């Protein structure tokens, strides 16, 4: 319905600019198109060009925004008076 957009969360680990032995975490979240992730790619390109903290790793998780309805069926039914 939303042209394939998904909620994308990226956990970005990067080295501290002044202390390369220390790693810090940055969480990024945006709506993006899987599997190419153009918005995430644009953000990471900006990071590498303009920020001093070099990237260590990026872990990505996605969730469809609109999916099939999840309807759990009841396994037990009781009546109280």
C-alpha positions as CSV (number, residue, x, y, z in Angstrom):
1,X,0.0,0.0,0.0
2,X,2.8,2.4,0.7
3,X,4.9,1.4,-2.4
4,X,7.1,-1.0,-0.5
5,X,8.2,1.3,2.3
6,X,9.2,-0.2,5.6
7,X,10.3,1.1,8.9
8,X,14.0,0.7,9.0
9,X,16.1,0.8,12.2
10,X,19.9,0.9,11.8
11,X,22.3,0.4,14.7
12,X,25.5,2.2,13.7
13,X,28.7,1.5,15.6
14,X,31.4,4.0,15.1
15,X,34.9,4.8,16.5
16,X,35.2,7.9,18.6
17,X,37.0,10.6,16.7
18,X,39.5,11.4,19.5
19,X,39.8,7.8,20.8
20,X,39.7,5.3,18.0
21,X,39.9,2.4,20.5
22,X,36.4,3.3,21.8
23,X,33.2,2.4,19.9
24,X,29.9,4.3,20.3
25,X,26.4,3.5,19.2
26,X,24.0,5.6,17.1
27,X,20.5,4.5,16.3
28,X,18.9,5.7,13.1
29,X,15.2,5.1,12.1
30,X,13.4,6.1,9.0
31,X,11.0,4.8,6.4
32,X,12.9,3.3,3.5
33,X,12.6,0.8,0.6
34,X,14.0,-2.6,1.2
35,X,16.4,-4.2,0.0
36,X,18.3,-1.2,-1.5
37,X,17.7,1.2,1.4
38,X,18.3,4.4,-0.5
39,X,17.7,6.7,2.5
40,X,20.0,4.7,4.7
41,X,22.7,4.7,2.0
42,X,22.4,8.5,1.6
43,X,22.7,9.0,5.4
44,X,25.8,6.7,5.6
45,X,27.4,8.5,2.7
46,X,26.8,11.8,4.4
47,X,28.3,10.4,7.6
48,X,31.5,9.2,5.9
49,X,32.0,12.5,4.1
50,X,31.1,15.0,6.9
51,X,31.7,13.4,10.3
52,X,34.9,12.5,12.0
53,X,33.9,9.2,13.6
54,X,34.8,6.4,11.2
55,X,32.1,3.7,10.9
56,X,32.8,0.3,12.5
57,X,29.6,-1.6,11.5
58,X,25.9,-1.2,10.7
59,X,23.2,-3.6,11.7
60,X,19.8,-3.2,10.0
61,X,16.3,-4.3,11.1
62,X,13.1,-3.8,9.1
63,X,9.4,-4.1,9.8
64,X,6.6,-3.8,7.2
65,X,4.4,-0.9,7.9
66,X,1.2,-2.5,6.7
67,X,0.9,-6.2,6.5
68,X,-1.8,-8.9,6.7
69,X,-4.1,-8.7,9.6
70,X,-2.9,-10.8,12.5
71,X,-5.9,-12.4,14.1
72,X,-5.2,-14.9,16.9
73,X,-7.8,-17.6,17.4
74,X,-9.0,-18.5,20.9
75,X,-8.1,-21.9,22.1
76,X,-10.4,-21.7,25.1
77,X,-13.7,-20.1,25.8
78,X,-15.5,-19.8,29.2
79,X,-18.7,-18.1,30.4
80,X,-18.9,-16.5,33.8
81,X,-22.2,-15.6,35.5
